[in-house]
């Protein structure tokens, strides 16, 4: 019984310590990855600006082929929306907020499980005979100090998905 009290006390002290340290960690994050694609921007743009095309290259869709996806709004550009429900990938909604054909597609991500919204964009920049695709996402994880730990680890958690998604996008866009 004495051991159980010590164990519970130790767990509570650890949670309190993590929360205290978390109060001093930033609640914001930014993840950026890029790749050079041997294809013109106008071939890449529809793949990133049309929600229905994300399933062709996004790793999140590939990890859960049973993901329930709903599309609404226009086919592409501002107001285009896709929502998903997934047991393994969580639930979310992506709303495209801005578009410059051949140059960029910007979006807002909402994750109801965390009550957070992030902003992101895919920039298409001519480079040599190809196009540099830069994928950026940034957000505020909120005031919960335990979530600040998640903000600290976001680059490591999401960055590998960006790398894999960009590799898939590159392979798809470079097909002849």
matplotlib code that plots the C-alpha trace (Angstrom):
import matplotlib.pyplot as plt

x = [0.0, 2.8, 4.4, 1.1, 0.9, 4.5, 3.8, 0.7, 2.5, 5.4, 3.1, 1.2, 4.6, 5.8, 2.6, 2.9, 6.5, 5.7, 2.8, 5.1, 7.8, 5.2, 4.0, 7.4, 7.5, 6.1, 2.6, 3.3, 4.9, 6.1, 6.9, 8.5, 9.7, 10.5, 11.5, 12.6, 10.1, 11.1, 7.8, 6.3, 4.2, 1.1, 1.3, 1.8, -0.7, -3.9, -2.5, -2.2, -5.1, -7.9, -8.9, -9.8, -6.2, -4.6, -5.6, -3.3, -0.2, -0.9, 0.5, -2.4, -4.9, -2.5, -2.2, -5.9, -7.6, -10.9, -10.8, -14.2, -13.8, -16.4, -15.9, -17.8, -17.5, -15.8, -13.5, -10.4, -9.2, -10.7, -13.7, -12.8, -13.1, -12.4, -13.2, -12.1, -12.9, -10.3, -9.7, -5.9, -5.4, -8.0, -10.6, -10.1, -11.1, -9.0, -10.4, -8.6, -8.3, -6.2, -5.0, -2.7, -2.8, 0.7, 2.1, 0.5, -2.4, -3.1, -5.3, -6.6, -6.7, -9.0, -8.6, -11.7, -9.9, -7.6, -9.8, -6.9, -6.6, -3.4, -2.6, -0.5, 0.4, 2.2, 4.4, 5.5, 8.6, 10.4, 13.9, 16.1, 14.0, 11.7, 9.7, 10.6, 7.5, 7.6, 5.0, 4.6, 2.2, 2.1, -0.2, -0.9, -1.6, -3.4, -2.8, -2.7, 0.9, 0.8, 0.0, 3.0, 5.1, 3.3, 4.1, 7.8, 7.7, 5.5, 8.4, 9.5, 6.0, 4.6, 7.9, 8.3, 4.8, 5.6, 8.7, 6.8, 3.9, 6.3, 8.1, 4.7, 3.8, 7.1, 6.7, 3.1, 4.0, 7.0, 5.1, 5.0]
y = [0.0, 2.4, 1.6, 2.4, 5.8, 6.6, 5.5, 7.6, 10.5, 10.1, 10.1, 13.2, 14.9, 14.0, 15.4, 18.6, 19.0, 18.4, 20.9, 23.5, 23.1, 23.2, 26.6, 28.0, 26.1, 27.9, 26.9, 27.6, 25.5, 25.6, 22.7, 23.3, 20.8, 21.1, 19.1, 19.8, 18.3, 17.8, 19.1, 22.5, 24.2, 24.0, 20.2, 20.2, 22.8, 20.8, 18.0, 20.4, 22.8, 20.2, 18.4, 15.2, 14.9, 14.8, 11.2, 10.4, 11.5, 12.3, 9.7, 10.2, 8.8, 5.9, 4.9, 4.6, 3.4, 3.2, 6.9, 8.5, 11.6, 14.2, 17.0, 20.3, 23.7, 24.3, 21.7, 23.7, 27.0, 29.1, 27.5, 23.9, 21.7, 18.1, 16.5, 13.2, 10.7, 8.1, 5.7, 5.8, 9.4, 11.3, 13.6, 16.9, 19.4, 21.2, 24.4, 26.1, 29.8, 31.2, 30.1, 31.5, 29.1, 27.7, 29.4, 28.5, 26.9, 28.0, 26.2, 26.0, 22.8, 22.1, 19.2, 18.8, 16.3, 19.1, 22.1, 23.7, 25.3, 25.4, 27.3, 25.9, 26.4, 24.7, 27.1, 26.3, 28.2, 27.7, 26.4, 25.4, 23.2, 22.1, 23.4, 23.8, 22.7, 24.0, 22.7, 24.8, 24.4, 26.6, 26.9, 27.6, 24.5, 26.5, 27.4, 23.8, 23.5, 19.7, 20.4, 22.7, 19.6, 18.5, 21.8, 21.2, 17.8, 18.8, 19.1, 15.6, 14.2, 15.9, 16.5, 12.9, 12.9, 16.0, 14.4, 11.2, 13.2, 15.4, 12.3, 10.9, 14.2, 14.3, 10.8, 11.5, 14.9, 13.5, 10.6, 11.1]
z = [0.0, 0.8, -2.6, -4.3, -2.6, -3.7, -7.2, -7.5, -5.9, -8.4, -11.4, -10.2, -9.6, -13.1, -14.7, -12.6, -13.7, -17.3, -17.1, -15.4, -18.0, -20.7, -19.6, -20.7, -24.1, -27.2, -28.1, -31.8, -34.5, -38.1, -40.3, -43.7, -46.3, -50.0, -53.0, -56.6, -59.1, -62.7, -64.0, -64.8, -62.1, -64.2, -64.1, -60.3, -59.4, -59.9, -57.7, -54.7, -55.4, -55.9, -52.7, -54.6, -55.9, -52.4, -52.1, -55.0, -53.1, -49.4, -47.0, -44.6, -47.2, -47.9, -44.3, -44.0, -47.2, -45.3, -44.4, -44.9, -47.0, -47.8, -50.4, -50.6, -52.2, -55.6, -57.2, -56.4, -55.0, -52.3, -50.6, -51.7, -48.7, -47.8, -44.5, -43.2, -40.4, -39.7, -36.8, -37.3, -38.7, -36.6, -37.9, -39.7, -42.2, -44.8, -46.4, -49.2, -48.5, -51.4, -54.7, -57.4, -60.3, -61.0, -57.9, -54.6, -52.8, -49.2, -46.7, -43.2, -41.2, -38.3, -36.0, -33.8, -31.5, -30.3, -31.1, -33.1, -36.5, -38.5, -41.7, -44.5, -48.1, -51.0, -53.0, -56.5, -57.6, -60.9, -60.4, -63.4, -65.7, -62.8, -60.0, -56.3, -54.2, -50.6, -48.2, -45.0, -42.1, -38.9, -36.1, -32.4, -30.3, -27.6, -24.0, -22.6, -21.3, -22.0, -25.7, -25.9, -25.7, -28.9, -30.6, -29.7, -31.4, -34.4, -36.9, -36.1, -36.1, -39.2, -41.1, -42.1, -43.5, -45.5, -46.9, -47.9, -49.3, -51.4, -52.7, -53.8, -55.3, -57.2, -58.5, -59.6, -61.3, -63.1, -64.7, -68.5]

ax = plt.figure().add_subplot(projection="3d")
ax.plot(x, y, z, "-o")
ax.set_aspect("equal")
plt.show()
